[in-house]
Every structure is written in structure tokens, then in C-alpha cells.
Amino acid sequence: MYASYVGFADGHQKLQSQFHYWPAVFLGLVVLIPYVNSFDGVFLFDDKRSILENARLQDLSDLGHVFSGRRPIVDLTFAVNYALGGDDPSGYHAVNLLIHFVAGLALLGIVRRTLTLPVCAARWGSSATAVSLLVACAWCVHPLQTQSVTYVVQRYESFMGMFYFLTLYCMLRGATQPSGVYWYLIAIVCSALAMGCKAVAVTIPVVVALFDWTFLARSLSRMLAKRWWVYVGLVGSWGVLFATKFVRQTFFPYANTVGTVGRSLVGVTPTEYLMTQPGVLLRYLRLALWPYPQSLDYEWPIASAAGSIVPHLIFFLSLLVVAVWVLVRFRPVAFLVAWFFVVLSPTSSIVQMKDPFFEHRMYLSSAAVVVLVVIGAYRALQFILRRMAVGDRRSRLVTHGLAGLCVAALALTSAMRNRVYASETRMWESVIATRPGNARAHYNLGRAWLDEGNPSAAEQALRRAIEVDPEFVEAHYNLGKALSALGRVDDARRCYEETVRLDPKMGQARSDLGNMLVREGRFEEAIKHYREAIRTTPEYVRTYVSLSAVLLRGNAVDKAVDVLRRAVKIDPDTARIRLALSEALERQGRVEEAAEQRAKGERLIVRP
């Protein structure tokens, strides 16, 4: 086998000399066209919580703090983005697009070099560049990728995908070199970096081994004899998942936490989650083949009735039977089938995720579908053109023309999809248009309208969310905020009371309810809610200030000072707390200390 690799070395070099850089430049232009409007995208949904409101990412000088999360490699890039551009989303979008382009280049390299291997060269060697470029272009501009590229926080997915592809590419380069040690070492490093981006990379050793067995070594014994130490290194890269505490938090959660973190998944068993996956996988396949309509948030229902499980399960099992048959007859095609299922296995098995379904999880798996469709369509078209006795020149024109039309259609669809990322309200309205029963979408639309200063529109959206899910705690709370902004105080108070009834530990709701009770002169009731809010949500410092104001009103000065001192310990950099403490200290007769606190508060106000 080694001799055959050496025999193809000259062919590789010749191909490389002809390849130059034009496919990379062409791919870059193709990727840029549908994503130019992605720079208009705003931060939405998890972007704010995971990036803008994440204190770990706002101080690049403290790298230990930056790297303390479960996805440290991507967190570092977000911290650099924040240090350079703050909350300007354009820099984040530029980095996301660059990552996607590099991932596309790696896929281009993988496909091109695979098609020139001995197992494929006789059939595909002459068209390797054209086919690989078409695969890379189609994959890069496929609308399914927009969620991983334009939705900023999903850099976790695309960056992991980039290193995943690079691992496979470096393994391929190492196996086709007389001495590929350095390529193997780079592959191990890329695998470790992928693990530091997202835990889905856990499947890398499996996929690499399947690729090696299918296209390179062609047998398990030869594969292990030649590259056993490489697989030890790839498996060793799982250590990153242990170092980032991902394994412990996933399989050994704290006793006081719920294993499923999605609001709609509480109480769902691993079996129920697994039985939901056949339907999920079929929808993934359908979107890969026909990406319309798309949605940022499907709020996919858990399958519980036999009628919703059995049809999907039968179809799914039929696919597996076909896959086994293909494995016997056509091993390269079987690899693509295995790629699809293996890459999705961490999120489509018994390990419960936030939600059963998200489009960004197809970032890597869609490559298998694209390769299979492109190669199958290319072969079918060539067969038809030969039967029609079409000449080589016209055959190339027809093939390239049809390929260009397909890529253009995908690019246009992606560009249209990217337009909905231009505002939160537009995004959530698009989700509601495709998933009208999605309570979370109505809720997020209401939140977006509140942020844009339109409480009337927010009220309508939030009421719709409550109609769909009457126990949606956050919807009740934000409806109270919308009604308060509209001046409907009694209705707002009832919303806060309902929120507290549904979730007695929601400190913000108790604090806002206390504020309303103060305006109604019900001070004792307000104090009880404030104290309970502090007990359940001690980090929400606004409650301390509100409680101290009521205590001062009742001349309980010493208690007010004690409350504000606790608040200062929790958040020493908030001017409002310092100024409130200054006022309380003056009432207590401690003039010098009051002046000191007032000076600190005033400095915090003017601090840039």
C-alpha cells in the first residue's frame, strides 16, 4: 500500500502544480457574496447572555478567567473580539465568516485529495478539482450554514467544525506523504483544539478511523500497524473535555441541578429523548436536501405517542438497513452515511441537550449529504450526456452551467435567510411564521419589542406566549413589565403576583412586585417580598437599594445601613449603591464615612 502511495506522489505534485490558488480565491468570492449582508446582523437570543453579558470575556488580561469555561478556545476569540470592538457586532461577523471560509477550504482539500487516492483516482482523478470545488462551494453557501455563521454565538459550532475538518485533512496529508509525522502531530493538535471548542468533537477519532479504513489503509490491522500512535494521540485529546469539566458536568451533574436544561425538557427521560431523534434526523435530512422553511428555534416537541414515533422509527431503521447494504457493496458511500450519523450522535442519542433540534448541529453532517448529492448528480449527468453523445466541450459547459445555477440558488437562499438576522423582531417574527405554536418565539418577540420601546406590541406577543403555555414564568414577568410601561399598574401587579406564584424563587419579580406595593403604601408586604428576593437572588443588588429606601422611610436606619453594606460587598462598583449608603450613613450621623461613600459613588458616575 505504501508503494501505491509513492506511485501516486508524482500525480499529487502535478495536480498541486496545476491547482495553484484559483479555487481558493474562487471559493472566497462565492462565500462572500451571500454573506455580505450578514454584517448587518445584530446580537440576539444567546448572543447577549453568552458574549455581551459574560464577565469572563470582558477582561482579556485575565486569561485564566477566560479559559475557565467549557469551551475555552472559542471563548478566547470572543474575548479578543470584545477587546477590539466591544459590542459592535461587525467584528464578530467578520471572524465567523473567516472561520467558515477556512472550514470550506479544508473540506475542499479533503475531497480533492481523497478523489486522487488509489481507491478513487481511476474514476475521479481527472475531475477531482472540479468536483471538490463544487462540493466546497455548495456546502459553504448552503442555507443550513447560516445559523452557524451569522448567529454569532454559534461560532462554537463553526470553529469546532473547522478544526474537525483540519484534523481529517492533516491525517490525509500525513498518510500520503513518505514521512507524515508532522502532519499527524498537527492533526492531534487540531483535534485537541476542536475539543476545546465544543464537545461534539468527541467523535473525531471514530470518523478519522472510518476514513482511514475506507480510503487509506483499507484494513484495520494495517491501519493500526502504521498509525497506532496517532490514534492514541487523537483519543488522548479527549483529555481536553475532562480538563474543561465538560464530562463531569454532563454525566455527573450537581445534585441540585436538572439534567435537562431546556425549559420544555424538564422531566424528560433519556428514552423519550432518544425516541424523539428519528424524527429529528429525518428533518435534518430534509433540510439538507430542501432547506425551506428554516427557523432559529423549533422548540421541537418530545415524541411520546406511538403515532409520532413509529413512522419515523420505521423509516430511520430502513435507512440503517440500506446503510449496511451499502457498506458491503460501496464502502466510500457507507463512510458518508456513517459520517452523517456519527457526527450527530452526541446530540441525537440519550445525552439530553437544551433542545432536541437546532439547525447549527448540521454544520458538519451536512458535508456528507452535500458530497453524496454532488458526486451522485455529477455521475448521473455525465452518464446522460454520454448516452446523448454530447461532446466533451459541450459536456463541460452543461455540467459547469448547471453546477453554477445550483450554487447560485443556494447562495441566494442564504442571502435571503441572512436578512432576518438584521433585527431581533424580524428574526422572531420569522420563527413565528414557521412555528406559530412556539411559545418561546412569542416570548422572545415580546422581549425584543420591550427593548425597542414598544410595550403595546410586546403585550400582544407575551399574551400569545402565555396562551400557548400558561405556566411560562418569564412571559408573565415580562408582560408585567410591558403593562407597567403602559401605566396599567394594577394589571402589572397581578402579572408579578402570578409570576411569584409560579416561581417563588424569581427574585426580580419579587423585587418589582415590592416596588409596586411601595407605591400603593403597602410597606410591610413590600419588605417581605424584598427580603425573600434577597434570599433567593442575592446577586440582584437593586433589591437591596429598594429595601433600604423603605427601611429609611420607617426610620429603621441601622437596618438600612446593614442592607446596603451587604450590597456594596456584592457589587462595589455601582454608584447607586454607594450614594444610597452615603444617605443612610448621614441619617445615622456618620458624616465622614458618608462623605467618603458619596465621593466613591460620584467617581463611579464619571468613570469612563
N, C-alpha and C positions, 0 to 999 in steps of 0.2 A: 504493500500500500504506500509506503514511503517513496518507493521508486516511481510510482504513478504520480505522486505529488511533485516530485522533482521533474518528471517529464512534462508536467504542465506548467512549470515555473516560467519557461520562456513565453508560453502563451499568456500567462498572467502579466509579465513585463510588457509584452507587446500591447495587450489590452490597456494596460495602465498608461503607456505612452500615447495611445490613441484617445484615451479618456480625457486627459487634460483637466480643465476646470469648468468647461462649459456646462455640464449637467448640474454642478453645484450652483453656478450663477443662475441658470435657468430655474432650478428649484427655488432659489431665494426669491426670484421675481414672482413665481407662481404663489408662493406662500404669502408674500407681502400684499398682493392685490386684494384678497378677501379680508385681510386683517388690518388694512389701513384705518378703517372706521372703528377698530377695537380700541384705539387710543381715546375715543370719546367715552369709553366705559367708565362707570363710577364704582365706588366700593359699595357692595351690597351684601345682605344676608350674613354669612360667617366672616366676610372680609373685615368687618368692623371689630368683631369680638376677637378674632384670631390675629389681627395685624394692628389696627389703629388703637385698640384698647388693651393691647397686650404689653404690659410694662416691661416684660423681658426683652422685647425687641426695640426698645426706645433708648437703650444705652449701650452702644457698640463697644465702649471701653471695658465693660464687664462681660467678657466672653464666657466666663463660667456660668453666668446667669443666662446668657443667650443659648448656650448649649445644654441647659438643664431640662429642656423639653424632650418629647418622644421623637421629634423629627428635627434634630439639630442642624442638619446640613441646609435644609430649606429655610429654617429659622434664621440662619446666618445671612442668607441672601435677602430676606425680608428686613433684617436689621440694617444691612448696608443700604438697601433702598430707602429706608426711613431716615437714615443718617444723611443721605444725599438729597432726598426730595421731600421728606416729611410725609404729609398726607396728600401730595399730588399724585394722582393715580397713573399719569402718563409714564413715569419711570418704571413702575411695576409692570405695566403692559409691555413696555419695550423688552424687559428682561424675559417675561413669559414668552414673547414671540421669538426671541433669540434661542431660548431653550427648545422650543418646538422645532425651529429650523434645524438645530443640531441633531435633534432626535430623528428628523426626516433624513438628514444626511447619513446618519448611522444606518437607518433602515435601507437606504439606497445602496450603501456599501455591502450590507449583509446579503441582500437579494442578488446584487450583481456578482459578487464573488461566489455565492452558492451556485448560481447558474453556470459558472465556469469550472465547477468542480468535476472530477471524472464521472460522478454518478449522473450529472445533468448536462455536461458540455456537449455531447453528441447532438442533443435535441435543442438546447437553448444557447449554446456558446455564442453563436453569431448574432443573436438578438438580445444578449444579456443586458447591454447598456440601455437599449430602448425600453425593454420590459421593466427593468429595475427603476428607471426614471419615471415611467408611468405609475408604477406601484407607489413610489415615494410621493409623487405629486397628488395622486388620488387620496392617499392616506392623510397627507398634510392638510388638504383643503376639504376633507370630509366634514360635514356639519357636526357630526358627533364630537369632533375635537374642540369645538368652540367652548364647551364648558370647562375643559382643562386648560385652555389658553386665555380666553377673555375673562373668565371668572377668576379673579386674581388669586384667591386663596387656594385654588386647585393647582397651583404650582407644585404643591406636594405630589400630585399625580404625574404631571408632565416631567418634572425634574427626575423623579424616580424612573419614569419611562425612558428618559434619555440615557441614564446610567445603565438601565436594563439592556437597551439596545447596544450600548457601547461595550458592555460585558460580552455579549454574544459576538459582536464584531471583532473584538480583540482575540477571543477564543478562535474564531475562524482564521484570523491573520496568523496567529501562532501555529495553528495546525497546518497551514500551507506554506510555512517558512522552514528552511533547513534547520534553523535554530530559532525557535519561537519563544524562548524563555521570557524575554522582556514583555512580549505581548501577553503571555499568560499572567505575569505579575500585574500588568496594568488591568487585566480582566478581573483579577481578585480585588484590586483597589476599587475599581468601578462597582463591583458587587457590594463591597462594604459601604461605599457612598450611597448606593441605591437603598440599602437597609437603613441608612441614616435619614433618608427622605420619606419613606413610607414602608410599612411592614409588608405590603403586598409583594415586595421584592424577595420575600422568603422563598418564593418558587424558582428563583434563578438557578440554583444547582440542578433542579429537576429538568427545566427547559433546556439548559445547556447540555445536560447528559442525553436528552432525547435528540437534540440536534446532532450531537457527536455520533450517536448510534445510527442516526438516519443518513447523514451525509458524509461523515468523515471516517471514523474507524470502521463503521458498518458491523461491528460486533462488540459485545460487552467486554469480553476478555481482552481484545486488542485495545479498546478504549482505556481500560484501567491499567493495562501494562504500560501504555505510553504516557498517560496523563493522570495517574492516580493522585500525585501530589497537588495537581491543580484543583481537583475536586475536594481534596482535604482543605485547601485554601478557601474555596467557594463556600463549603459548609461552615468553615471557621468564621466566615463573615457574618454568620448568624449571631455571633457574639455581640455585634452592634445592637441587636434587638434586646439582648439581655442588659447591655450597658445602659441603654436608654430606658430601662424598666418597662418596656412595652410588654414583654412576655408576662411579667408578674402582674401588671395591671389588667391584662386581658384574661388570663386564665386563673388568677388568684386575686380577684377584686377584694377591696376592703369590705369588711363585714357590713358596714353601714351604707354601702353603695348598691345600686341596682345594676345588674349585669348588662341589661339593655339600656342604652342611653337615649333612644328616640322616644319622644313623648307618647307616640302611639304604640310603642312596642313593650311598654311595661307589662310584665306578666306573661310575655310570650315565651314558650318553651323552645329549646333548640330544635325539637322535632317539627314544631309548627313552622319555625323559620326555614328549616330545610325543605319542608313540603311547599313552601312558597316559591322556592327558587326555580323549579321548572318553568313556571310562568314568567319569571323574571328573565331567565336565559333566553326564552323564546322572544320576548320583547327586545332584548339586546340584539338578537339576530335580525329581527325585523327592522330595527332602526339602522343597523349596519347596511342592510340592503335597500331600505327605503326610509331615509331619515326625516320623516314628517308624520305627525307634528312632534315637536320637541318641547320639553318642559324642564325648567330648572329644578322643580320639586314635584315629584309624582305623588308623594305620600302614599306609597304603594300599600294596598291592604294585605294583611296576613291571610293566607288561604286557610280556611277552617272547614268549609263544606266540601263534601266529596265531589260535588258537581264542578267546583272550581279547581280541584286538584287532579282528578283522574284524567281528563282530556290532555292537560299539559304534561302529566307524568307519562302517559302512553306515548305521546309524540316525542318526548325527551328520550325515553328508553329506546324508541325506534331509531333515533339519531345515534345512540350509543351502539346499537347493533350494526348500523351502517358503518360507523367508525371502525368497529372491529373488523368487518369485512374489508374495508379499505386498507386497514393495517396489514392484512395478509396480502392484498393484491398490489397496493400502491403506497409504499411506505412514506414517500415525501408528502403525499396528501394527508396521510394519517398524522404526520408531525404537525401540520397546520391545524387539524382538528384538535389534537392534544394541546397545542399552544393556546387555543381559544379557551378550553375548559380548565387547564391547569392554572393559567394566569388569573382566571376569575374565581378559582376555588377558595381563596381566603375570604372573599366577601360573599360567596354564594354556597355556603356549606352550613355547618352548625354553629359557627362563631358569629354571634349576632352583632350586626353593625347598627349605626344610628338609624338607618333606613335600609330596607331590602334592595332598593333600586336607586341608582344615580348614574347619569349618563357618563360622567367622567371615568367611571370604572372600566369603560370600554376603550380607554385610550390605547392600551397595549393590545388587548384582544382583537380590536378591530383590524389590526395589521394582518392577522391570519385570514380574516374574511376578505380583505382587500386583495391580498396576494392570490388567494384561491380564485376570486372572481376575475381578476385581471388576467391571470395565466390561462384560466379556462376560456374566457372570452377571446383571448388572443389566439389560442389554438383553434377554437371553433371558426373564427373569422378567417384564419389562414387556410383552413380546410375548405371552407366555402369558396374562397377566392381561387384556390387551385382547381376546384371542380368546375368553376366558371371560366377557367383558362385565362384568368386575368394576369397580365404581365407583371414582372417584379416591380417596375417603377410605379404603375398604377396601384398595385397592391400596397406598396408603402404609403402612397398618397391616401388611399382609402383608410388604411389602418391608423395612420397618424391623425387623419382628419376626424375619424370617429373618436379616437382617444382624446383629442383636443376638445371635442364637444362635450364629452363626459366630464372631463376635468373642469371645463368652464361651467357646466351646470352645477357641479358640486361647489365650486368656488362662489358662484352667485348665491347659492342657497346659504352658504356660510356667511357671506357678507350681509345677507338679509337677517340671518339669525343674530349676528353681532349687533345689529341696530337696537335690539331690545335691551342690551346691556347699558344703554345710554342714560337710563334713569331707573330708579327703584320702582316707581309707579308703573312705568312701561313694562318692566320685567314681570311684576306680579300680576298685571292685567293679562299678559300673555300666558302666564301659568293658569290663571282662572279660565281663560278661553279654552284651554285644552283639558283642564281638570277642574270643572266647576264645583265639584264636591270636596275640594281640598281646603279644609278649614285653615290650615297653616298659611296657605296662599292669601286667603281673605284677611287673615290677621296681619300678615306682613304688608299687605297693601294698605291696611289701616294705619299701621305704624309709619309707613312711608308718607302717607298723606298728613299725618301728625307732624312729621319732621319738616314737611314742606309748608306747614302753616295753614292747612285746610281741614279744620276739625269736622266740618259738615260731611265732607267726603269720607273722612276717617270713621265717623259714626256709622255710616251705611255699611262700610266694609267690615267693621268689627261686629256689628249686629248680625251680618250674614255669617261670620265665623262662628258666632255663638249659636245661631240656628243649626248649623251643621254639627257643632259639638258643644252642647250646653255646659259642659264642665271644663271648657278651655279657660283656665285660670287667667293667663296673661291677656286674653281677649277681654275678659270682664274688667281687668285692671285698666287697660288702655282705653276701653270705652269710657271708664270713669274720667280719665284724663281729657278725652275729647269733649265730654259733656261739661266738664269743669271749664274748659276753654270757651265753650259756648255760653257760659253763665248759668247753666242749668244745675245749680248746686245740689238740690235735693236728689235729682236723678243720679248725679255723680256720686253722692254719698252712698246711695243704695248699691251702686256698682262696686264701690270699695268694700262695703259690708259683705256683698256676695263673694267677692274675691277672698276676703278673710275667712269666710265660712268654708269655701272650697279648699283653701290652703292657709291654715292658721300660722304657718311659718314664713309667710311672704312679708318681710319687714317693710318693704317700700309701700305696699298697700296699707299696712297698719299706720305707717308714718303719715301718709296723705290723708287717711281717714281721721287721724288725730288732728291734723291741721284744720279739717272741716269742722270737727267738733269744737275746736277752739273758737272758730268764727261764730259758732252758734252759742258760745258761752258755756259749753258743757266740759268744763276744765278737768274734772276728776276722771271722766270717761277718756278724755284725750290723754291724760297722764298714763292711764293703764295701757292704752294702745302703744304709746311711745316706749314705755318700759318693756313691753313684750316685743316690740320691734327691735330694740337694742339687744334683747336676749337672743333673739333668733337670727338677727342680721347685724352683728356688732360692727361690721366694717362700713355700714351706711351712716356716715357721720352727720348727715343733715338732720337725722333724728335727734342727736344729742343737742344741737342748737335749738331745735324746736322745743324739746323738753325743758331746756334751761330757761327759755323765754317764759314758759308757763310757770315754772317754779319761781322765777323772779317776780312775776305778776302776783304770786301769792306770798311774796316776801320770804320764800324758802331759799335765802341767798346761799347759805353754806352748801345745800344740796345742789344748787345750780353750779357752783364753782367745782364741786366734785365731778359732776357730769361732764363739764367742759374740759377739765384736766384729763379725763379719760379719752375724750375726743382728740385732744392735742397729741396724746401718746400714739393714737392710731394714725392720725394724719396731721403731722406737724407743719405741713406746707399749704394749708388752706387759710386764706386771710380771714374769711368769715368766722372761723372758729376762734382765731386769735382775738379778733375785735370783740366777739361776744364774751370771751373770757375776760378781756380788759374791762368791759362794762360791769360784769359780775364782781370782779375784784374791787372796783371803785365802790360799788354798793357795800362791799364787805369792809371798806375802809383801808384797803391795802393799796395806797395810791401809787407808790413807787413801782410795785410789781405790775399794777395796771398799766402804767405808762410804758413799761418795758414790753408788755404784750401788745399794746397798741402800736408801738414802733415796729415790732416784728410784723404785725398784720399789714401796716402801711407799706413796708418794704416788699411784702409778698404781692401787694396790689400793683406796684410799679415795676416789679421784676419782669424782664422780657421773657 
